[in-house]
Amino acid sequence: MCYLDIPFGIAAAVARRHPGVATSFGQFTRSIGGAVGVALLGAVMAGALPSGQEPTAAEMTGALHRAFWVATLVSAVAVVMAIRIAGGPPGSATG
């Protein structure tokens, strides 16, 4: 939903002479995060499947569910870490 709004928020958070650097760094980190995420979840799925034989549909479903649970856990940890960054979420009075 906010995929296109993130670069605007990044550009608004830096000095007027650095929006290009900030948004390109944001896109770079998003790309790296996507690649690492796909590799991690692929490894989780591969680890959940039996080796040396063709997996059944139920085994594939179980491996996919495990990967989604890992992604949910990692996302929850990321949200908690983002909220705990010095200054708190935007608009909070803690900073």
C-alpha positions as CSV (number, residue, x, y, z in Angstrom):
1,M,0.0,0.0,0.0
2,C,2.8,2.5,0.8
3,Y,5.4,1.1,-1.5
4,L,5.4,4.3,-3.6
5,D,5.2,6.6,-0.6
6,I,8.4,5.4,1.0
7,P,10.8,7.2,-1.4
8,F,8.9,10.4,-0.8
9,G,9.2,10.0,2.9
10,I,12.9,9.3,2.6
11,A,13.4,12.4,0.4
12,A,11.5,14.5,2.9
13,A,13.6,13.4,5.8
14,V,16.9,14.6,4.4
15,A,18.4,18.0,3.5
16,R,17.2,19.5,0.2
17,R,20.5,18.8,-1.5
18,H,20.5,15.0,-0.8
19,P,17.1,13.5,-1.8
20,G,18.7,11.6,-4.7
21,V,21.3,10.0,-2.5
22,A,18.7,9.1,0.2
23,T,16.1,7.6,-2.2
24,S,18.7,5.6,-4.1
25,F,20.1,4.2,-0.9
26,G,16.6,3.3,0.2
27,Q,16.0,1.5,-3.1
28,F,19.3,-0.3,-2.8
29,T,18.6,-1.5,0.7
30,R,15.2,-2.6,-0.4
31,S,16.7,-4.7,-3.2
32,I,19.3,-6.2,-1.0
33,G,16.7,-7.0,1.6
34,G,14.5,-8.7,-1.0
35,A,17.3,-10.8,-2.2
36,V,18.4,-11.9,1.3
37,G,14.7,-12.5,2.2
38,V,14.1,-14.8,-0.8
39,A,17.4,-16.7,-0.1
40,L,16.5,-17.1,3.6
41,L,12.9,-18.3,2.9
42,G,14.1,-20.6,0.1
43,A,16.6,-22.2,2.5
44,V,13.8,-22.6,5.1
45,M,11.6,-24.3,2.5
46,A,14.4,-26.5,1.3
47,G,15.3,-27.5,4.8
48,A,11.7,-28.5,5.5
49,L,11.4,-30.8,2.4
50,P,12.6,-34.4,2.4
51,S,15.9,-35.0,0.6
52,G,16.4,-37.6,-2.0
53,Q,12.8,-38.0,-3.0
54,E,10.0,-36.1,-4.7
55,P,8.1,-34.1,-2.2
56,T,4.3,-34.6,-1.9
57,A,1.8,-31.7,-2.1
58,A,1.3,-31.9,1.7
59,E,5.1,-31.7,2.3
60,M,5.3,-28.7,0.0
61,T,2.4,-27.0,1.8
62,G,4.1,-27.7,5.1
63,A,7.4,-26.2,3.9
64,L,5.6,-23.1,2.6
65,H,3.8,-22.7,5.9
66,R,7.1,-22.9,7.7
67,A,8.6,-20.3,5.5
68,F,5.7,-17.9,6.0
69,W,5.9,-18.4,9.8
70,V,9.6,-17.5,9.7
71,A,8.8,-14.4,7.5
72,T,6.1,-13.4,10.0
73,L,8.5,-13.7,12.9
74,V,11.2,-11.7,11.1
75,S,8.7,-9.0,10.2
76,A,7.5,-8.8,13.8
77,V,11.0,-8.4,15.1
78,A,11.7,-5.7,12.4
79,V,8.6,-3.8,13.5
80,V,9.6,-3.9,17.2
81,M,13.2,-2.8,16.3
82,A,11.9,0.1,14.1
83,I,9.6,1.3,16.9
84,R,12.5,1.2,19.4
85,I,14.8,3.3,17.2
86,A,15.9,6.5,19.1
87,G,13.1,9.0,18.8
88,G,10.3,6.4,18.3
89,P,7.8,6.4,15.5
90,P,7.2,9.7,13.5
91,G,5.0,12.1,15.4
92,S,5.8,10.7,18.9
93,A,6.9,13.0,21.7
94,T,9.7,10.7,22.9
95,G,12.4,12.1,20.6
